[in-house]
Amino acid sequence: MTSLLRRVRSITAGRHRFQPCPICGWNGDIDYILQKPPDLPGHVGHPSGADTGWSPPGVTGCVSCEVRSKLATFAVRGDLLGLVKVTNPLPGKFEVHVPGEDVLEFSLFAPGHNENELRRPLLEGDTSSNTTLAFIRRQLEACLEGHERCHRPNPSFRPSRLVYVGSSESNCDIALRTRTGIPAGARYAALSYCWGNVVPVCRTTRDSHGQNMVSIGVSTIPKTFIDAFQVVRRLGLEYVWIDALCIMQDDPIDWATEAGNMYDIYHNAHVVIASLHGKDANSGLFCKTEPTDKSLQFHLTEFRHGLRRYDLFARRLARSLDHDVHQDADRTAPISGPEPLLGRAWGLAERLVSARTIYFGKHEVIWECCSSAACQCQGTANSLWARRTQKQTFYSDIDRNSPSARFVWHRVVSQYMARDIGRHMDRLIGLGAVAQCVAKAKPGQSYWAGLWSDSFIEDLMWRHISQKKIRDVSDHPEPLRTLRGWPKRPAPDWSWASIEGHVEWADLWTETAKHTLADVVQVQVDNIPANNPFGMVGSGSLKLRAHLLPCTVGPMVRMRETRVAVHIGVGGRSIDGEVCIDPRPREWDRIVEHGHGEAVMLHRVFLVPLGTLIPPEEQGRRLLTALLVRREKEDGRDSGVYKRIGFVGLYDASRVESLIRRPGARREITLL
């Protein structure tokens, strides 16, 4: 039976010695399986006969057919095989397309083969093993000794608190240490994980702080923390930073202060330990999967290449941190892999700020630093997948002194806002550490509630596009989501951080195609703490010198999530455009005049033109971008104070030029 299941195909490279397969057209060259041939299309069809794409194993003796048949059989039930499409888009990569389902991606490899693209190891499936530890140590040593771009911890920096775990599990009381009790130059790790719906019994509060300084009972510590302690000790460290233990969770002043130090804490960590797969603090870091489990890898066939025989395996590629997800680093779309940590807003900030991170996944450990990425299956080592990671792209872009470098901030904010955060009030402070990274590339520039002084008008052009998040990943359980003394709202209404949901920028704004129509007169923001512009914001106002054009908008569907094409009435003219209404339901009652069914008209609203631009693909036609605002008080008097309620784009700016060119047409207005 074994010999039947793993029979050996004798394969030659010459077409004259092998009759091409009548089903799939394979010519007998193993490279035509592992590398997509230029003259052979992707394979499509049903595993049952001619003209359908491949044959069942054993019918033609074709390795190519066997590979595709086994991949299809792995992906779907027998009654769906007739609907399957198997393609070979890149060398060594296969995709199984099933109607109505996600595309399954597979990588082929042959352990022991002499080609780099094939020579990958079998995974043992145990992320707590000595093999895993050796992999981590190799990556850590290579980074610390050879990567000039990767930040070394500042030996003079010590967090306000660290958890002392000792050098071994025995004879050690796990306890909290304050800065005065931490040796100078002490190296520490930091933990990145999802709280989920778990409230750690051992969390530090005003009441438990004293006891945690003496000893933290092991029975009260969640499994993810316990596993992290083990990794810390095995790496030769004695300290670790964990937010639930190192921040007093019921003290708003301490919380705002320590959360405002996230840049220094994560940036100066010797290494960050991340629970990629854990949905909550009880999930743990380590996973164990039997090497024979097909979710890890599975055997396809044997083949002979030259004078040697090899086993050919397949491994399903997960859209996570590693492998071809690196393609997403250059897109504005957020990574949408299945791992809970990738859907957590704080997790994105921790990833970008840290110099070195170890990700514990379901099947393997993944390494990422500012210079490289590696995984135990060596999928990232393959030149085909060795693209820049999100972290590498981020640091490369902010280091460049070019006009397009400013758009890296828009991309990061868009990715961040697509992720879930437990407390809406944390939106600004959660990205504050990343803002500090960007600030180092913007010397002399100010940062106000998520917007930058050197691109402030462009930064105002954010638009709400969806309420949907990647997934619901709570950063804090319900009992910890509200603290007394918190600001009443997370940011001024002109800031992207004031809303919940996904935001984006068109980023068509270039130095050669733009014309600014508004000037910033004054920005006032009350920071919490007052000396930290990258922390929380209590209140704020913006004063612009700009045009204020009364308008009507509609008809449109009430509270539609995405942008809507509408007619906008300005100065007695009806102009085609798009409107994105900010998700502030209470504002609607003030601006809706009348409706027919679900359709409504917006009255008592104004346009504040920000600028005109010429899209690259539409030379000769200028667009106008504007804020949609309403008066703060509808008492018949114009106090000059307004609130943003949306973003508008007019398709033809020339229709309003006569209104914005009149002398003295601009005035000072204040936005709250």
N, C-alpha and C positions, 0 to 999 in steps of 0.2 A: 504493500500500500504506500509506504514511504517513497519508494522509488517511482511509483506511478504519479504521486502528487508532486514530486520534485525531479521529474525527468530532465535530463540534460539535452539542450538543443546545441547542436554543433553549428556554429555560425561563421561564415566567411565574409570577407569584405568585398569580394568580387561579384558583380552581378552575373557574370557568365557561369558561376558555379552554383547559383541558387535561382530557382524558378520563382518569380514574383508571386506573392499571395494573390489569388484571384478575388479575394474579398476586400482586403484593405490596401492592396498594392505594395505591401512591404517588400523590399528587395533583398532582405537577408543581412543587411548591415546593421549591427547593433547601434551605431551612431544615429540611425534613422528612427530609433525609438527614443534615445536619450537626447537627441537634438532634432528640432523640427526641420524637416527637409525643405529646401526652397521650392521643389517641384511637386511636393505631396501635400495636399490640403489637410486640415483637421478632419478627424474621422467622425462620422455621424451615422447613427442607425440602430438597428435591432440585432441582437446577437443570434440570428437564426438563419442566415443564408445570404446568397449573392445580392449585390446592389444595396445592402443594408448597413455596411460599415465595418463589421467584424464577424467572425464566426465563433461559436462556442469552443472552449478549450478542447484540444484533441482532434477536432474535425479536419483542420488543414495542417496542423503541426506548426502554426505560425505564432511566434513569440509576441509579435505586435498585437495580434487578435487576442491572445491570452491576457496580455496586460490590460487592454481596454475592457475586455469582458469581466475580469476580476474587479476592476475599479468600479464598473457599473453595478455589478452584483453587490459590492460592498455598500454602495450608496443607496440603493432602492430595493423594494420588494420585487419579487418575480413578476407580478402582474403589471408593474410599471416599467419594466425594462424596455418595452417597445417605444416609450416616450423619451428615453434617455439620449442625450447627446454628449459624446466624449470628444474633447478637443485637446490639442497639443500646442498651446500658444507660444511657449518658450521652451528652450532646451531643458529636458529633465522635469518639466512641469506639465501636469495634466489637469484638465478641468472637467467635472461631470455636471452637466446641466440637466436639471429635472424641472419640468414646467411647474410653476407656482411655488418653487422652493429656492433657497439660496444656492448659489453655485458652490460645489465642493471642490477644493483645490488640493492636489496631491503632488508631492515631490518624490521622485524616484532616486534611489541610491544603492550602492553596492559596497558594503564594508570591505576594506582591503584592496579596492581597485586603485590603480596608479594614477587615475585622472582626478584632479582636485574637485571637479564638479560632481563626481560620484563617490569619492572617498569620505563617507560620513559614518560615524559610529552608530551602533544600536544603542538606544537609550535604555538604561537599567530601570528607570521609572521610580527611583527613590531619591527625593530631593534633600534628604537628611544624611545621605551616605558620605563616606570618606571621599569617594570619587567626586561628588559634588563639591565638597569642601576644597579639594585640591584644585578644581576648576576655578572656584572663587579666588583662591589665593594666587593662582597664576595671573588672573586678570588684574587683581589689585596690585600685585607687585609690578607688573608691566606698566600700569598706569602711573603709579607713584614714581617709578624710576625713569620712564621714557616719554611721557606725554607732556610736552611743554604747555599746551593749551589748557590742560586740566589743572584747576586751582588746587593748591596745597592748603591745608587748614592753617589758619593763623594761630600760632601757639599761644598768643596772648589773649585770645578770646575764650571765655568760659560762659556757658549759659547760666541763667539765674539758678536753675536747678537741673540736676541729672539724677538718674536712677543708678545706684551702685549695685552691681550684680556679682562682683568678685571674680576670681579666676577659676573657680570650680563650683559645682552645685553643692558640695558638702562644706560644712563649717562656714557658711556665709549667710548673713542676714541681709536680704534684699531691702534696701532702704533708700529714701530720698536724701540727696545731699544738696546743700545750697552752695553758692559760688565760693564762699569763704572756706568750705570744707572740701573743695575740689582742688587737687594739686595743680600747680601751674603747668601748662603744656599737656595736660591729660587728654588723650585721644578718646573720642566717643563716637558711637553710631547714633543714627536717628531712625525712627520707625515711620513708615508710610503705610496706612491701612484704612479700611472702612470701619467706622463705628457700627453701622447697621442699626439695628434696634436693641443693641446690647448696652446696658448701663453698667460699666465695670464697678463692682463693689469696692474695689481698691482705689477708685478715682480720688484725686486730691481735692478736698474742699476746705473751707475755713475750719470745720470741725475735725476733719481727719488729717490735716496737715501735720500736726504735732506727732500723732501716732506713726504716720508714714515716714517721718524723719527718724524714728527709732527702728521700725521694722514693718514691712508689708507682708502680711500673711500669704503664703503661697496658695492656700486654698481659695483666696479671694481674687487671684490674678487670672485673667482670661488666657486661653491657650495660645493665642497669637503672641501675647507678651512673653509667655513662658518659652515658646520656640525662639523668639527673638533673643532672649537672654542666652540661650544655648549657642546661637550663631555668634553673638558678641564674644562670649568666652572662647569659642573655638578659633576666633580670629585674633586672640590675644589682647582683647580690650576688656575694660572693667566697667565702663559707663555707657548708658544709652539714654537718649532723649525720647520720651513718649508723651504726647500732648495730654492724655488723660491723667497722667501722674505728675507732670512738670508744670501744669497750669492749674491754678485754683478755679475749678469749674463753676463755682457759684459767686465769684468775685468779679464784677464787671471791670473794675480798674485793673486788676491783675491780668484778667483775660485779654483786655485790649492792649496792655503793655507787652505781654509775652507773645501774643499773636502778631503784634507789630514787629517783633524781632525774628520772624520766621526766616528772613533772608540770611541773617548772620548764623542762625541755628543750623539750617540745612546746608548752607554754602560752606560752613566750616566743619561739618561732620566728616570724620575720616571716611565713612561710607554710610549710605542710606540703605536700610533693609526694607523691602517693599513686599507686601502680601498681595500679589497680583490677582489671585483667584478668590481670596477670602471675602465673603459677603458681610462679615461682621467680626468683632473682636474675638469671638469664640471659634472661628474657622481654623485657626492655626496657620503656620507657614508651610509645614511639610506635607507632602502628598506621596503616596506610594501606589504605584500601578505595576502589575505584573508585566514583564517584558513581552509576554505572549498576548497581552490585551491588544485587540485590533485598534482601539482608540489611540494607542501609542504608536504602533507600526505593525505592518503585516507583510508576510512573504508573498511574492508574486510568482516567481519562477527561478530557474537556474539558466545560465547562459555561458557560453564559452567565448572569450574575447582573446584572440591570439592563442597562446598555449595554455591559458589558465581558465579555470571555471570560477564563476562568481554567483552568489545568491543576489537576486534583485528584490529589493524591498520597496514599499511605498509608505509614506507618512503623510497624514493629512495635515495641511497647513492651516493653523488657526490665525484669524485676523486679529492679532494681538500686537504686542510691542515689537516682536521680531519679524524676520522674514519679509515678505513683500509688502507689509503694512508701511514700510519706509516710504513707499510711493506717496502715502498720504501727507508726508511732511511738507511737501511743496504745494499742498492744496489748502483751501480755506475750510473744507469740510473737516469736521472733527473725526478722530479715530473712533470707530464704533464697534470695537471688538467685544467679545462676550465677557471679558474679565471685569468684575465689579470696579476695581480700582481705576480703570480707564474711563468710567463714567462719573468719577468723583472730581468736583471742581478743585478742591484742595490738592488732590493727587496730581493734577496737571501742574500746579504751581510748584509742588515739591519736586516733581520730575525735572522741570526746567532749571530750578535754582541749584539743585544738588550737583556736585562735581562727579560723584560716582554712586551708582545705584545697583543693587542686587535685587532682581525681581524673582520671587518664588512663584512659579506657575504650577499648573496641575501636573505637568509631565517633566518639566525641566526647569533649570535656573537660567536666567538671562542676565547678561551684564550690559550696562550702558554707562559710558562716561562722555565727556565733551569731545573726545577724539575717536571713539570706536564703540562698536556694539558686538557682542558675541553671545552665542547660546550653546548649550551642551550638544545639541544635534548638529552643530556646525552649519546650519542653514544660512546664517548671516555671513559666514566665511566664504560662501560661494560667490564668485565674482558677479553672478547674475542678480544676486539679492543684496549686494554690498552697496546700497544706496545710503544717502545721508539720513540719519534719524531725525526725529523732531527736535531733539536737543541740539544736534549738530547744526541743523538748519537755522534754529533760533540764534545761536551764538554767532554763526557766520553772517547772518543778516544784520544783526545789530552792530557788528564790527565794521561793516562796510559804510563808507562815507559817501552815500549816494541818495538821491531824492527818494528812490523806492524803498530805502531802508525804513522810512517812517511807517510803511504799511505793515511791517512785521507786527507792530502793536495791534493793529486792527485784526490781523489774522489770529493772534493769540487771544484777544478778547472774544472774538467770535467762537473759537474753540472752547474757551472757558465758560461762556454763557450757555453753551449747549449741554454742559454738564450739570449734575445735580449738586445742590448745596443745602445743608440742613436748615440753616437760618438765612433768610433773605438779607438780613442785616450784615452778614459776613461778606457780601459780594466784593466790596472794595478792599477790605483788609485781606481777604483770601488771595487776591492777586497782587497785593502790595509788594511781596518779595520779588515777583517778576518785574514789577515797575522799578524796583531798585536796581535790578540788572540793566534795564533799559536806560535808566538815569545815568549810569556810568558812561554810556555812549552818547549822552546828550548833555555835556557839561554846560552849566549855566542856565539850563532850562527849568522851568517850574512845572509842577504836576498838581493839577487841581481836580479832585474827584474823578480820576480816571482819564483825564484829558491833558495834553501837553501844550505848553505855551508856544512852541515853534510850529505846531500843526493844529492849533485850537479850532479854527474854522472847519478844517477837514474833519477833525475828530467829532465835531457837532453833527456831522452828516450820517450818524448811525441810524439804522432803521430796524424796527422789530419785524421779524419774519415768521416766528412760530413760537407757540407755547411749549412745544414738545421738547423733551430732553432725551438723551441717549437712553436713560433708564432711571428708575427711582432708587437712588442710593443715598440713604440718609447719612449725613455727616454727624448728626447728633440725635439721640433718641428724644422723644417728646419731652421728658422732664427737664432736659438741658437746653431746650430751644429758646427759652425766654429768660432774660436776666433783667432785674430791676435796674433802672438807670440807663438802659439802652436808648439810643436816639429813636425818635418816632418814625423815621423813614431812613433808608440806607444811603440816600444821596439826593441832591437836587434833581428836579425833573429833567433838566437839560443833560444829565449824565446818563450813559448807558446802564450804569449800576442801579438806577432807580426802578427798573422794571424786572419782571421775571420772564424768562424766555430767551429764545435765540435772537441775536442781533447780528447784523453784518453791515459792511460798507461796500459801496460799488467800487471804490478805488479806481475810478476812471480819471481822477484828479491828477493831472501831470503839470509840470512846470511850464510847458509850452502851450497847453490848451486851456488853462484856467483863467478866470477873471473874478477876483474877489469883490463881493458887493457889501460886505459887512466888516466892521472893525471891532476888535475887543477894546473896550474902554477900561473895564475893571472886573476882576474876579475876586470874590471874597468867599472863603471856605473856612468853617470851624472844624479843625482836625481834632481827633481823639486818639491818643493824647495830643496836646497842642503842638508839641515839637516834632510830630511825625506826620508828614504829608502823605505817607503811604499806608496810613492806618484807616480807622473809621472816620466818618464825617457826620457831624451833628446837624449842620445846616449849611446853606451856601446860596449865593446869588451871583448873577452874571449881568453885566451892563454892556450892551452893544450899541454902536452907532450904525443904524441900518434902516432900510425901508420897512414900512408897516402897511400892508395892502389888505383892506377888507375883502373878504371873498366868501363864496359858498362852495360847498363840495358835495357832489352826489349826482344822482342817487347811488347809494351803495348799501351793501348788506351790513347790518349792525354787527360790530365786533368780529369781523372776519380776521383770521389770523395772519394771512399772507397779504402782500401788497395787492391793491385793487386798481384797475384802470377806471378812471372816472372823468367827468367833466368838472372843471374848476372855473367858477365865475369870478373874474377879476376885472374891475373897471368897465363893467358892462359887456365884457367879452367872455365867450365860453371857450376854454382852452383844454385840449386833451392832456391828460397827465396820469400819474400814479400817486396813490396815497397809502402810507403805512401808518395806521393809527396805533399809538402806544396803548398797551393793555391796562388802561385805568378806567374801569367800568363806571366809577362815580362821576367821571367827567362828562359822560354822555348826556346826562339829564340837562346839563347846562348848554349844550351846543346842538342838540337834535331839535329841529323845528317842526318837522312833520314827516310822516312816512306812509307808505302804502304796503301793507304786509310787513315783510322783513326789510324792505328798502327804506332808507332814511336820507334826509338832506341835512347837512351840517351848516348851521348859520351862526352868526355872532363869532366867527373865527377870522383869523388873519394869517397872511403869509409874511414871513420874515426872510426875504431872499438872502442866501448865503453866497451864491456865486453862479457863474455860468461855466460850462465846459463843453468841449467838442469831443464826442466819443471817437476813438481811433477809426472805427468802421463806418462812421457817418460824417465825413468831412463836409463842411458847409452848413450843417444844422447844429445849432447850439441848444443844449439843455439847460434848464434853470433848476437849481436845487434850493429848497426853502424849508424852514421850519413851519409847522402849523401850530399856531398858538391861540389862546383865548385870554381875555382880561381876567385878572385875579379876582376883581370885584365887579359884579354887574349892577352897579348902582347909578348908572347914567353918567358918571364922571370918569374921565380917563386919568388914572393915577400914574400911567406909564409902567405898571407892573403886570407882567404876563406869565403864563405857564405853558410849557410845551405840551402838546397833545399828540403830535405826530410829525411825520416827515413827508414832503411832497416833492415830486419831480415833474416839471412841465416839459413837454416834448419840444416846444418851440419857444425859446426865450424871446424871440423878436416880437411876439405878441404883447409883451408887457414892457418893452423897452421905453416906450413913451412915458410910462408911469415912473420908471426908475431913473430917467435921465433929467427929470425936472429939477431946476436949481432949488436947493433947500429941501429936497424931498426926504432926505435922511434925518433921523431923529434918534435921540437916546431912549432906549427901552431897557427895562430890567426884567430878567427872567429868574424865577425862583426854582 
